[in-house]
Amino acid sequence: MLHYTEKNRSNLCHVITDFHSVSEKRVARFDIWGVLVSALLIASLVEVVRLLISH
């Protein structure tokens, strides 16, 4: 098993997890909320379509 070191991290991992300013942290937080809200909206839309088709 490989042990975690800073050298093992990919460039993408650095981009996603390393925040250098407060504004970058804020944008990441809004991105997470945006993904969650979008997922909930899509799930509810799929449920509505499913109910409409079943009637």
RONU-986537 format. One record per atom (N, C-alpha, C, O): residue number from 1; residue in three letters; atom name; x negated, y negated, z. Coordinates in steps of 0.001 Angstrom, whole numbers, padded with zeros to 6 digits, always signed. Example, Ala and Ser with C-alpha at 12.3 -4.5 7.8 and 13.67 -1.06 7.14 Angstrom:
# residues 2
<r><resi>1</resi><resn>Ala</resn><name>N</name><x>-013190</x><y>+005690</y><z>+007800</z></r>
<r><resi>1</resi><resn>Ala</resn><name>CA</name><x>-012300</x><y>+004500</y><z>+007800</z></r>
<r><resi>1</resi><resn>Ala</resn><name>C</name><x>-013200</x><y>+003300</y><z>+007800</z></r>
<r><resi>1</resi><resn>Ala</resn><name>O</name><x>-014236</x><y>+003319</y><z>+008465</z></r>
<r><resi>2</resi><resn>Ser</resn><name>N</name><x>-012850</x><y>+002250</y><z>+007080</z></r>
<r><resi>2</resi><resn>Ser</resn><name>CA</name><x>-013670</x><y>+001060</y><z>+007140</z></r>
<r><resi>2</resi><resn>Ser</resn><name>C</name><x>-012900</x><y>-000030</y><z>+007870</z></r>
<r><resi>2</resi><resn>Ser</resn><name>O</name><x>-013409</x><y>-001138</y><z>+008039</z></r>
# end
This chain:
# residues 55
<r><resi>1</resi><resn>Met</resn><name>N</name><x>-000850</x><y>+001186</y><z>+000000</z></r>
<r><resi>1</resi><resn>Met</resn><name>CA</name><x>+000000</x><y>+000000</y><z>+000000</z></r>
<r><resi>1</resi><resn>Met</resn><name>C</name><x>-000890</x><y>-001242</y><z>+000000</z></r>
<r><resi>1</resi><resn>Met</resn><name>O</name><x>-001859</x><y>-001331</y><z>+000754</z></r>
<r><resi>2</resi><resn>Leu</resn><name>N</name><x>-000544</x><y>-002180</y><z>-000849</z></r>
<r><resi>2</resi><resn>Leu</resn><name>CA</name><x>-001318</x><y>-003412</y><z>-000916</z></r>
<r><resi>2</resi><resn>Leu</resn><name>C</name><x>-000913</x><y>-004343</y><z>+000219</z></r>
<r><resi>2</resi><resn>Leu</resn><name>O</name><x>+000268</x><y>-004494</y><z>+000532</z></r>
<r><resi>3</resi><resn>His</resn><name>N</name><x>-001886</x><y>-004941</y><z>+000808</z></r>
<r><resi>3</resi><resn>His</resn><name>CA</name><x>-001606</x><y>-005898</y><z>+001865</z></r>
<r><resi>3</resi><resn>His</resn><name>C</name><x>-001424</x><y>-007279</y><z>+001247</z></r>
<r><resi>3</resi><resn>His</resn><name>O</name><x>-002051</x><y>-007618</y><z>+000243</z></r>
<r><resi>4</resi><resn>Tyr</resn><name>N</name><x>-000564</x><y>-008055</y><z>+001860</z></r>
<r><resi>4</resi><resn>Tyr</resn><name>CA</name><x>-000268</x><y>-009392</y><z>+001356</z></r>
<r><resi>4</resi><resn>Tyr</resn><name>C</name><x>-001433</x><y>-010321</y><z>+001635</z></r>
<r><resi>4</resi><resn>Tyr</resn><name>O</name><x>-001899</x><y>-010430</y><z>+002769</z></r>
<r><resi>5</resi><resn>Thr</resn><name>N</name><x>-001890</x><y>-010979</y><z>+000606</z></r>
<r><resi>5</resi><resn>Thr</resn><name>CA</name><x>-002859</x><y>-012058</y><z>+000757</z></r>
<r><resi>5</resi><resn>Thr</resn><name>C</name><x>-002438</x><y>-013188</y><z>-000164</z></r>
<r><resi>5</resi><resn>Thr</resn><name>O</name><x>-001623</x><y>-012997</y><z>-001067</z></r>
<r><resi>6</resi><resn>Glu</resn><name>N</name><x>-002982</x><y>-014328</y><z>+000062</z></r>
<r><resi>6</resi><resn>Glu</resn><name>CA</name><x>-002664</x><y>-015490</y><z>-000769</z></r>
<r><resi>6</resi><resn>Glu</resn><name>C</name><x>-003082</x><y>-015232</y><z>-002216</z></r>
<r><resi>6</resi><resn>Glu</resn><name>O</name><x>-002458</x><y>-015764</y><z>-003134</z></r>
<r><resi>7</resi><resn>Lys</resn><name>N</name><x>-004113</x><y>-014437</y><z>-002436</z></r>
<r><resi>7</resi><resn>Lys</resn><name>CA</name><x>-004604</x><y>-014149</y><z>-003789</z></r>
<r><resi>7</resi><resn>Lys</resn><name>C</name><x>-003640</x><y>-013263</y><z>-004565</z></r>
<r><resi>7</resi><resn>Lys</resn><name>O</name><x>-003624</x><y>-013301</y><z>-005795</z></r>
<r><resi>8</resi><resn>Asn</resn><name>N</name><x>-002835</x><y>-012464</y><z>-003868</z></r>
<r><resi>8</resi><resn>Asn</resn><name>CA</name><x>-001902</x><y>-011551</y><z>-004537</z></r>
<r><resi>8</resi><resn>Asn</resn><name>C</name><x>-000680</x><y>-012261</y><z>-005101</z></r>
<r><resi>8</resi><resn>Asn</resn><name>O</name><x>+000056</x><y>-011680</y><z>-005899</z></r>
<r><resi>9</resi><resn>Arg</resn><name>N</name><x>-000456</x><y>-013486</y><z>-004707</z></r>
<r><resi>9</resi><resn>Arg</resn><name>CA</name><x>+000746</x><y>-014196</y><z>-005154</z></r>
<r><resi>9</resi><resn>Arg</resn><name>C</name><x>+000605</x><y>-014641</y><z>-006594</z></r>
<r><resi>9</resi><resn>Arg</resn><name>O</name><x>-000447</x><y>-015135</y><z>-006999</z></r>
<r><resi>10</resi><resn>Ser</resn><name>N</name><x>+001660</x><y>-014466</y><z>-007363</z></r>
<r><resi>10</resi><resn>Ser</resn><name>CA</name><x>+001643</x><y>-014886</y><z>-008763</z></r>
<r><resi>10</resi><resn>Ser</resn><name>C</name><x>+001862</x><y>-016393</y><z>-008852</z></r>
<r><resi>10</resi><resn>Ser</resn><name>O</name><x>+002251</x><y>-017043</y><z>-007882</z></r>
<r><resi>11</resi><resn>Asn</resn><name>N</name><x>+001601</x><y>-016927</y><z>-010041</z></r>
<r><resi>11</resi><resn>Asn</resn><name>CA</name><x>+001822</x><y>-018362</y><z>-010250</z></r>
<r><resi>11</resi><resn>Asn</resn><name>C</name><x>+003285</x><y>-018721</y><z>-010074</z></r>
<r><resi>11</resi><resn>Asn</resn><name>O</name><x>+003602</x><y>-019779</y><z>-009530</z></r>
<r><resi>12</resi><resn>Leu</resn><name>N</name><x>+004187</x><y>-017849</y><z>-010529</z></r>
<r><resi>12</resi><resn>Leu</resn><name>CA</name><x>+005618</x><y>-018101</y><z>-010375</z></r>
<r><resi>12</resi><resn>Leu</resn><name>C</name><x>+005994</x><y>-018161</y><z>-008895</z></r>
<r><resi>12</resi><resn>Leu</resn><name>O</name><x>+006784</x><y>-019011</y><z>-008484</z></r>
<r><resi>13</resi><resn>Cys</resn><name>N</name><x>+005436</x><y>-017269</y><z>-008112</z></r>
<r><resi>13</resi><resn>Cys</resn><name>CA</name><x>+005713</x><y>-017265</y><z>-006676</z></r>
<r><resi>13</resi><resn>Cys</resn><name>C</name><x>+005255</x><y>-018576</y><z>-006041</z></r>
<r><resi>13</resi><resn>Cys</resn><name>O</name><x>+005944</x><y>-019115</y><z>-005175</z></r>
<r><resi>14</resi><resn>His</resn><name>N</name><x>+004112</x><y>-019089</y><z>-006460</z></r>
<r><resi>14</resi><resn>His</resn><name>CA</name><x>+003633</x><y>-020375</y><z>-005940</z></r>
<r><resi>14</resi><resn>His</resn><name>C</name><x>+004592</x><y>-021500</y><z>-006311</z></r>
<r><resi>14</resi><resn>His</resn><name>O</name><x>+004887</x><y>-022370</y><z>-005492</z></r>
<r><resi>15</resi><resn>Val</resn><name>N</name><x>+005077</x><y>-021476</y><z>-007552</z></r>
<r><resi>15</resi><resn>Val</resn><name>CA</name><x>+005998</x><y>-022531</y><z>-008003</z></r>
<r><resi>15</resi><resn>Val</resn><name>C</name><x>+007290</x><y>-022494</y><z>-007194</z></r>
<r><resi>15</resi><resn>Val</resn><name>O</name><x>+007828</x><y>-023538</y><z>-006823</z></r>
<r><resi>16</resi><resn>Ile</resn><name>N</name><x>+007791</x><y>-021278</y><z>-006921</z></r>
<r><resi>16</resi><resn>Ile</resn><name>CA</name><x>+009065</x><y>-021141</y><z>-006232</z></r>
<r><resi>16</resi><resn>Ile</resn><name>C</name><x>+008954</x><y>-021467</y><z>-004744</z></r>
<r><resi>16</resi><resn>Ile</resn><name>O</name><x>+009873</x><y>-022059</y><z>-004177</z></r>
<r><resi>17</resi><resn>Thr</resn><name>N</name><x>+007856</x><y>-021096</y><z>-004105</z></r>
<r><resi>17</resi><resn>Thr</resn><name>CA</name><x>+007796</x><y>-021163</y><z>-002639</z></r>
<r><resi>17</resi><resn>Thr</resn><name>C</name><x>+006939</x><y>-022273</y><z>-002067</z></r>
<r><resi>17</resi><resn>Thr</resn><name>O</name><x>+007056</x><y>-022577</y><z>-000880</z></r>
<r><resi>18</resi><resn>Asp</resn><name>N</name><x>+006088</x><y>-022883</y><z>-002859</z></r>
<r><resi>18</resi><resn>Asp</resn><name>CA</name><x>+005209</x><y>-023929</y><z>-002327</z></r>
<r><resi>18</resi><resn>Asp</resn><name>C</name><x>+005807</x><y>-025303</y><z>-002603</z></r>
<r><resi>18</resi><resn>Asp</resn><name>O</name><x>+005904</x><y>-025734</y><z>-003752</z></r>
<r><resi>19</resi><resn>Phe</resn><name>N</name><x>+006199</x><y>-025971</y><z>-001551</z></r>
<r><resi>19</resi><resn>Phe</resn><name>CA</name><x>+006785</x><y>-027294</y><z>-001680</z></r>
<r><resi>19</resi><resn>Phe</resn><name>C</name><x>+005790</x><y>-028315</y><z>-001153</z></r>
<r><resi>19</resi><resn>Phe</resn><name>O</name><x>+005257</x><y>-028167</y><z>-000053</z></r>
<r><resi>20</resi><resn>His</resn><name>N</name><x>+005545</x><y>-029348</y><z>-001943</z></r>
<r><resi>20</resi><resn>His</resn><name>CA</name><x>+004540</x><y>-030331</y><z>-001580</z></r>
<r><resi>20</resi><resn>His</resn><name>C</name><x>+005144</x><y>-031640</y><z>-001084</z></r>
<r><resi>20</resi><resn>His</resn><name>O</name><x>+004418</x><y>-032530</y><z>-000640</z></r>
<r><resi>21</resi><resn>Ser</resn><name>N</name><x>+006441</x><y>-031759</y><z>-001155</z></r>
<r><resi>21</resi><resn>Ser</resn><name>CA</name><x>+007069</x><y>-032996</y><z>-000699</z></r>
<r><resi>21</resi><resn>Ser</resn><name>C</name><x>+008467</x><y>-032690</y><z>-000179</z></r>
<r><resi>21</resi><resn>Ser</resn><name>O</name><x>+009010</x><y>-031610</y><z>-000410</z></r>
<r><resi>22</resi><resn>Val</resn><name>N</name><x>+009026</x><y>-033643</y><z>+000514</z></r>
<r><resi>22</resi><resn>Val</resn><name>CA</name><x>+010377</x><y>-033504</y><z>+001053</z></r>
<r><resi>22</resi><resn>Val</resn><name>C</name><x>+011394</x><y>-033421</y><z>-000087</z></r>
<r><resi>22</resi><resn>Val</resn><name>O</name><x>+012370</x><y>-032676</y><z>-000003</z></r>
<r><resi>23</resi><resn>Ser</resn><name>N</name><x>+011162</x><y>-034182</y><z>-001141</z></r>
<r><resi>23</resi><resn>Ser</resn><name>CA</name><x>+012119</x><y>-034160</y><z>-002257</z></r>
<r><resi>23</resi><resn>Ser</resn><name>C</name><x>+012146</x><y>-032795</y><z>-002936</z></r>
<r><resi>23</resi><resn>Ser</resn><name>O</name><x>+013207</x><y>-032354</y><z>-003377</z></r>
<r><resi>24</resi><resn>Glu</resn><name>N</name><x>+011000</x><y>-032114</y><z>-003030</z></r>
<r><resi>24</resi><resn>Glu</resn><name>CA</name><x>+010994</x><y>-030775</y><z>-003610</z></r>
<r><resi>24</resi><resn>Glu</resn><name>C</name><x>+011783</x><y>-029801</y><z>-002740</z></r>
<r><resi>24</resi><resn>Glu</resn><name>O</name><x>+012493</x><y>-028939</y><z>-003258</z></r>
<r><resi>25</resi><resn>Lys</resn><name>N</name><x>+011661</x><y>-029935</y><z>-001430</z></r>
<r><resi>25</resi><resn>Lys</resn><name>CA</name><x>+012435</x><y>-029078</y><z>-000525</z></r>
<r><resi>25</resi><resn>Lys</resn><name>C</name><x>+013923</x><y>-029352</y><z>-000669</z></r>
<r><resi>25</resi><resn>Lys</resn><name>O</name><x>+014733</x><y>-028425</y><z>-000655</z></r>
<r><resi>26</resi><resn>Arg</resn><name>N</name><x>+014280</x><y>-030610</y><z>-000807</z></r>
<r><resi>26</resi><resn>Arg</resn><name>CA</name><x>+015687</x><y>-030993</y><z>-000947</z></r>
<r><resi>26</resi><resn>Arg</resn><name>C</name><x>+016275</x><y>-030436</y><z>-002242</z></r>
<r><resi>26</resi><resn>Arg</resn><name>O</name><x>+017393</x><y>-029923</y><z>-002252</z></r>
<r><resi>27</resi><resn>Val</resn><name>N</name><x>+015517</x><y>-030540</y><z>-003332</z></r>
<r><resi>27</resi><resn>Val</resn><name>CA</name><x>+015985</x><y>-030011</y><z>-004614</z></r>
<r><resi>27</resi><resn>Val</resn><name>C</name><x>+016164</x><y>-028500</y><z>-004525</z></r>
<r><resi>27</resi><resn>Val</resn><name>O</name><x>+017146</x><y>-027961</y><z>-005037</z></r>
<r><resi>28</resi><resn>Ala</resn><name>N</name><x>+015230</x><y>-027815</y><z>-003883</z></r>
<r><resi>28</resi><resn>Ala</resn><name>CA</name><x>+015340</x><y>-026355</y><z>-003738</z></r>
<r><resi>28</resi><resn>Ala</resn><name>C</name><x>+016569</x><y>-025987</y><z>-002920</z></r>
<r><resi>28</resi><resn>Ala</resn><name>O</name><x>+017252</x><y>-025012</y><z>-003234</z></r>
<r><resi>29</resi><resn>Arg</resn><name>N</name><x>+016855</x><y>-026752</y><z>-001879</z></r>
<r><resi>29</resi><resn>Arg</resn><name>CA</name><x>+018028</x><y>-026480</y><z>-001053</z></r>
<r><resi>29</resi><resn>Arg</resn><name>C</name><x>+019302</x><y>-026668</y><z>-001868</z></r>
<r><resi>29</resi><resn>Arg</resn><name>O</name><x>+020221</x><y>-025856</y><z>-001764</z></r>
<r><resi>30</resi><resn>Phe</resn><name>N</name><x>+019373</x><y>-027721</y><z>-002674</z></r>
<r><resi>30</resi><resn>Phe</resn><name>CA</name><x>+020547</x><y>-027936</y><z>-003514</z></r>
<r><resi>30</resi><resn>Phe</resn><name>C</name><x>+020665</x><y>-026855</y><z>-004579</z></r>
<r><resi>30</resi><resn>Phe</resn><name>O</name><x>+021774</x><y>-026457</y><z>-004936</z></r>
<r><resi>31</resi><resn>Asp</resn><name>N</name><x>+019532</x><y>-026374</y><z>-005092</z></r>
<r><resi>31</resi><resn>Asp</resn><name>CA</name><x>+019572</x><y>-025285</y><z>-006074</z></r>
<r><resi>31</resi><resn>Asp</resn><name>C</name><x>+020187</x><y>-024030</y><z>-005463</z></r>
<r><resi>31</resi><resn>Asp</resn><name>O</name><x>+020996</x><y>-023357</y><z>-006102</z></r>
<r><resi>32</resi><resn>Ile</resn><name>N</name><x>+019805</x><y>-023718</y><z>-004236</z></r>
<r><resi>32</resi><resn>Ile</resn><name>CA</name><x>+020358</x><y>-022532</y><z>-003571</z></r>
<r><resi>32</resi><resn>Ile</resn><name>C</name><x>+021856</x><y>-022687</y><z>-003389</z></r>
<r><resi>32</resi><resn>Ile</resn><name>O</name><x>+022616</x><y>-021762</y><z>-003677</z></r>
<r><resi>33</resi><resn>Trp</resn><name>N</name><x>+022289</x><y>-023853</y><z>-002912</z></r>
<r><resi>33</resi><resn>Trp</resn><name>CA</name><x>+023725</x><y>-024083</y><z>-002737</z></r>
<r><resi>33</resi><resn>Trp</resn><name>C</name><x>+024458</x><y>-024030</y><z>-004069</z></r>
<r><resi>33</resi><resn>Trp</resn><name>O</name><x>+025574</x><y>-023517</y><z>-004149</z></r>
<r><resi>34</resi><resn>Gly</resn><name>N</name><x>+023833</x><y>-024555</y><z>-005110</z></r>
<r><resi>34</resi><resn>Gly</resn><name>CA</name><x>+024449</x><y>-024516</y><z>-006437</z></r>
<r><resi>34</resi><resn>Gly</resn><name>C</name><x>+024654</x><y>-023094</y><z>-006931</z></r>
<r><resi>34</resi><resn>Gly</resn><name>O</name><x>+025692</x><y>-022776</y><z>-007512</z></r>
<r><resi>35</resi><resn>Val</resn><name>N</name><x>+023672</x><y>-022245</y><z>-006703</z></r>
<r><resi>35</resi><resn>Val</resn><name>CA</name><x>+023790</x><y>-020843</y><z>-007101</z></r>
<r><resi>35</resi><resn>Val</resn><name>C</name><x>+024903</x><y>-020157</y><z>-006316</z></r>
<r><resi>35</resi><resn>Val</resn><name>O</name><x>+025697</x><y>-019410</y><z>-006888</z></r>
<r><resi>36</resi><resn>Leu</resn><name>N</name><x>+024964</x><y>-020408</y><z>-005012</z></r>
<r><resi>36</resi><resn>Leu</resn><name>CA</name><x>+025993</x><y>-019782</y><z>-004180</z></r>
<r><resi>36</resi><resn>Leu</resn><name>C</name><x>+027393</x><y>-020238</y><z>-004580</z></r>
<r><resi>36</resi><resn>Leu</resn><name>O</name><x>+028302</x><y>-019417</y><z>-004701</z></r>
<r><resi>37</resi><resn>Val</resn><name>N</name><x>+027568</x><y>-021519</y><z>-004780</z></r>
<r><resi>37</resi><resn>Val</resn><name>CA</name><x>+028882</x><y>-022044</y><z>-005167</z></r>
<r><resi>37</resi><resn>Val</resn><name>C</name><x>+029275</x><y>-021523</y><z>-006548</z></r>
<r><resi>37</resi><resn>Val</resn><name>O</name><x>+030433</x><y>-021169</y><z>-006770</z></r>
<r><resi>38</resi><resn>Ser</resn><name>N</name><x>+028324</x><y>-021474</y><z>-007470</z></r>
<r><resi>38</resi><resn>Ser</resn><name>CA</name><x>+028614</x><y>-020956</y><z>-008806</z></r>
<r><resi>38</resi><resn>Ser</resn><name>C</name><x>+029033</x><y>-019490</y><z>-008747</z></r>
<r><resi>38</resi><resn>Ser</resn><name>O</name><x>+029963</x><y>-019077</y><z>-009441</z></r>
<r><resi>39</resi><resn>Ala</resn><name>N</name><x>+028351</x><y>-018714</y><z>-007926</z></r>
<r><resi>39</resi><resn>Ala</resn><name>CA</name><x>+028697</x><y>-017297</y><z>-007794</z></r>
<r><resi>39</resi><resn>Ala</resn><name>C</name><x>+030105</x><y>-017130</y><z>-007229</z></r>
<r><resi>39</resi><resn>Ala</resn><name>O</name><x>+030864</x><y>-016277</y><z>-007690</z></r>
<r><resi>40</resi><resn>Leu</resn><name>N</name><x>+030452</x><y>-017939</y><z>-006238</z></r>
<r><resi>40</resi><resn>Leu</resn><name>CA</name><x>+031802</x><y>-017868</y><z>-005671</z></r>
<r><resi>40</resi><resn>Leu</resn><name>C</name><x>+032866</x><y>-018273</y><z>-006687</z></r>
<r><resi>40</resi><resn>Leu</resn><name>O</name><x>+033920</x><y>-017643</y><z>-006770</z></r>
<r><resi>41</resi><resn>Leu</resn><name>N</name><x>+032593</x><y>-019313</y><z>-007452</z></r>
<r><resi>41</resi><resn>Leu</resn><name>CA</name><x>+033549</x><y>-019749</y><z>-008471</z></r>
<r><resi>41</resi><resn>Leu</resn><name>C</name><x>+033730</x><y>-018691</y><z>-009557</z></r>
<r><resi>41</resi><resn>Leu</resn><name>O</name><x>+034850</x><y>-018438</y><z>-010002</z></r>
<r><resi>42</resi><resn>Ile</resn><name>N</name><x>+032649</x><y>-018085</y><z>-009974</z></r>
<r><resi>42</resi><resn>Ile</resn><name>CA</name><x>+032746</x><y>-017041</y><z>-011007</z></r>
<r><resi>42</resi><resn>Ile</resn><name>C</name><x>+033511</x><y>-015842</y><z>-010469</z></r>
<r><resi>42</resi><resn>Ile</resn><name>O</name><x>+034344</x><y>-015268</y><z>-011171</z></r>
<r><resi>43</resi><resn>Ala</resn><name>N</name><x>+033230</x><y>-015460</y><z>-009223</z></r>
<r><resi>43</resi><resn>Ala</resn><name>CA</name><x>+033941</x><y>-014315</y><z>-008633</z></r>
<r><resi>43</resi><resn>Ala</resn><name>C</name><x>+035438</x><y>-014602</y><z>-008531</z></r>
<r><resi>43</resi><resn>Ala</resn><name>O</name><x>+036255</x><y>-013726</y><z>-008815</z></r>
<r><resi>44</resi><resn>Ser</resn><name>N</name><x>+035802</x><y>-015814</y><z>-008129</z></r>
<r><resi>44</resi><resn>Ser</resn><name>CA</name><x>+037228</x><y>-016135</y><z>-008022</z></r>
<r><resi>44</resi><resn>Ser</resn><name>C</name><x>+037872</x><y>-016232</y><z>-009404</z></r>
<r><resi>44</resi><resn>Ser</resn><name>O</name><x>+039032</x><y>-015853</y><z>-009563</z></r>
<r><resi>45</resi><resn>Leu</resn><name>N</name><x>+037156</x><y>-016723</y><z>-010392</z></r>
<r><resi>45</resi><resn>Leu</resn><name>CA</name><x>+037680</x><y>-016778</y><z>-011754</z></r>
<r><resi>45</resi><resn>Leu</resn><name>C</name><x>+037909</x><y>-015375</y><z>-012295</z></r>
<r><resi>45</resi><resn>Leu</resn><name>O</name><x>+038941</x><y>-015112</y><z>-012913</z></r>
<r><resi>46</resi><resn>Val</resn><name>N</name><x>+036976</x><y>-014485</y><z>-012074</z></r>
<r><resi>46</resi><resn>Val</resn><name>CA</name><x>+037132</x><y>-013090</y><z>-012512</z></r>
<r><resi>46</resi><resn>Val</resn><name>C</name><x>+038338</x><y>-012460</y><z>-011825</z></r>
<r><resi>46</resi><resn>Val</resn><name>O</name><x>+039091</x><y>-011719</y><z>-012456</z></r>
<r><resi>47</resi><resn>Glu</resn><name>N</name><x>+038525</x><y>-012745</y><z>-010554</z></r>
<r><resi>47</resi><resn>Glu</resn><name>CA</name><x>+039672</x><y>-012188</y><z>-009817</z></r>
<r><resi>47</resi><resn>Glu</resn><name>C</name><x>+040989</x><y>-012724</y><z>-010379</z></r>
<r><resi>47</resi><resn>Glu</resn><name>O</name><x>+041949</x><y>-011967</y><z>-010525</z></r>
<r><resi>48</resi><resn>Val</resn><name>N</name><x>+041044</x><y>-014008</y><z>-010692</z></r>
<r><resi>48</resi><resn>Val</resn><name>CA</name><x>+042262</x><y>-014590</y><z>-011267</z></r>
<r><resi>48</resi><resn>Val</resn><name>C</name><x>+042557</x><y>-013958</y><z>-012621</z></r>
<r><resi>48</resi><resn>Val</resn><name>O</name><x>+043704</x><y>-013605</y><z>-012894</z></r>
<r><resi>49</resi><resn>Val</resn><name>N</name><x>+041555</x><y>-013810</y><z>-013465</z></r>
<r><resi>49</resi><resn>Val</resn><name>CA</name><x>+041747</x><y>-013189</y><z>-014774</z></r>
<r><resi>49</resi><resn>Val</resn><name>C</name><x>+042213</x><y>-011752</y><z>-014609</z></r>
<r><resi>49</resi><resn>Val</resn><name>O</name><x>+043103</x><y>-011301</y><z>-015330</z></r>
<r><resi>50</resi><resn>Arg</resn><name>N</name><x>+041622</x><y>-011032</y><z>-013667</z></r>
<r><resi>50</resi><resn>Arg</resn><name>CA</name><x>+042024</x><y>-009649</y><z>-013419</z></r>
<r><resi>50</resi><resn>Arg</resn><name>C</name><x>+043488</x><y>-009559</y><z>-012984</z></r>
<r><resi>50</resi><resn>Arg</resn><name>O</name><x>+044220</x><y>-008673</y><z>-013423</z></r>
<r><resi>51</resi><resn>Leu</resn><name>N</name><x>+043907</x><y>-010488</y><z>-012114</z></r>
<r><resi>51</resi><resn>Leu</resn><name>CA</name><x>+045302</x><y>-010499</y><z>-011670</z></r>
<r><resi>51</resi><resn>Leu</resn><name>C</name><x>+046261</x><y>-010845</y><z>-012816</z></r>
<r><resi>51</resi><resn>Leu</resn><name>O</name><x>+047338</x><y>-010260</y><z>-012933</z></r>
<r><resi>52</resi><resn>Leu</resn><name>N</name><x>+045857</x><y>-011796</y><z>-013655</z></r>
<r><resi>52</resi><resn>Leu</resn><name>CA</name><x>+046699</x><y>-012169</y><z>-014788</z></r>
<r><resi>52</resi><resn>Leu</resn><name>C</name><x>+046842</x><y>-011018</y><z>-015792</z></r>
<r><resi>52</resi><resn>Leu</resn><name>O</name><x>+047920</x><y>-010810</y><z>-016350</z></r>
<r><resi>53</resi><resn>Ile</resn><name>N</name><x>+045787</x><y>-010296</y><z>-016014</z></r>
<r><resi>53</resi><resn>Ile</resn><name>CA</name><x>+045835</x><y>-009175</y><z>-016948</z></r>
<r><resi>53</resi><resn>Ile</resn><name>C</name><x>+046663</x><y>-008038</y><z>-016400</z></r>
<r><resi>53</resi><resn>Ile</resn><name>O</name><x>+047350</x><y>-007345</y><z>-017152</z></r>
<r><resi>54</resi><resn>Ser</resn><name>N</name><x>+046603</x><y>-007837</y><z>-015087</z></r>
<r><resi>54</resi><resn>Ser</resn><name>CA</name><x>+047317</x><y>-006696</y><z>-014497</z></r>
<r><resi>54</resi><resn>Ser</resn><name>C</name><x>+048836</x><y>-006912</y><z>-014446</z></r>
<r><resi>54</resi><resn>Ser</resn><name>O</name><x>+049583</x><y>-005950</y><z>-014267</z></r>
<r><resi>55</resi><resn>His</resn><name>N</name><x>+049294</x><y>-008133</y><z>-014599</z></r>
<r><resi>55</resi><resn>His</resn><name>CA</name><x>+050745</x><y>-008389</y><z>-014543</z></r>
<r><resi>55</resi><resn>His</resn><name>C</name><x>+051300</x><y>-008373</y><z>-015888</z></r>
<r><resi>55</resi><resn>His</resn><name>O</name><x>+052503</x><y>-008566</y><z>-016062</z></r>
# end
